[in-house]
């Protein structure tokens, strides 16, 4: 089974998305990857975000980011 890939930027983790990463890591159906930079510097400086299967997903809080990631996955199934 192919799992959705959730990618985080280390700089954004330091800005507050670390809590979202920790929540998502508990889900065995997701692949979580950390990168030193995802080249979304302007957005990274403004809001919490992750790339979900290569698509930008953001949130105002870590909890909202997690909610938006799951919503994105529901609305955009891989198959």
N, C-alpha and C positions, 0 to 999 in steps of 0.2 A: 504494500500500500504506500502510495506517495503521500507524504505529509506536507501541509502548507509550510512555507518558509517565512519566518518572521526575522527581519534583519534590523539590528539596532546599531546606532553610531555611539561610540564611547563618549564623545563630547555631549551628546544628548542624554546619555545615561547619567552623566554627572550633573546635568541640568534638571533632572527629576524623573526621567523615564525608567530609572533603575527599578522602582517599585513595580511598574508594569511588567518589566522583564521577569522579575521574581514571581509574579502571579502566573504569567504565561508559561514559565518553565515547569510548573506543576502539571501542565496538560501534556500527557504523553503522546497526543495526536499532533503536536506541533514540533517543528525543528526551529530552534532559536539560535541565531548566529550574531556574534558581536564583531563589528569592524571598527578600525581606527577612524575611518571617515567614509561616509556614503555620498559625499559631494552634493549635499543639500544644505549648504552652510547658511544661507539666508533663512530658510525655514527652521533649521536646527536652532538658530539663535532666538527665534520667536516663539516656538511651541514644541511640545513633546510630540515625537513621531516615531514611526517604524515603517519599514517597507514590508508589505504583505504580498508575497508572491511577486515582488518587483514593483508594486504600486504604493504610492505615498498615502499613509493613513495617519491622522493627527488627533490630538485631544488636548483639552485645557488642563486636565489632571491625569495622573497615572490611571486612575479608575476609569475615566472617560476614554482614555486611549485603549485600554483593554476592551471596553464595551464596543468601541468603534471598530477594533480589529475583528472581534467576533461577528459584528454586524456585517462587515465587509466580506468575511468568509461565507456567511449565510447567503448574501446577495450575489456572490461570485463564486459558485462552486467550481472546483478544478476540473470536473468532468461533466 
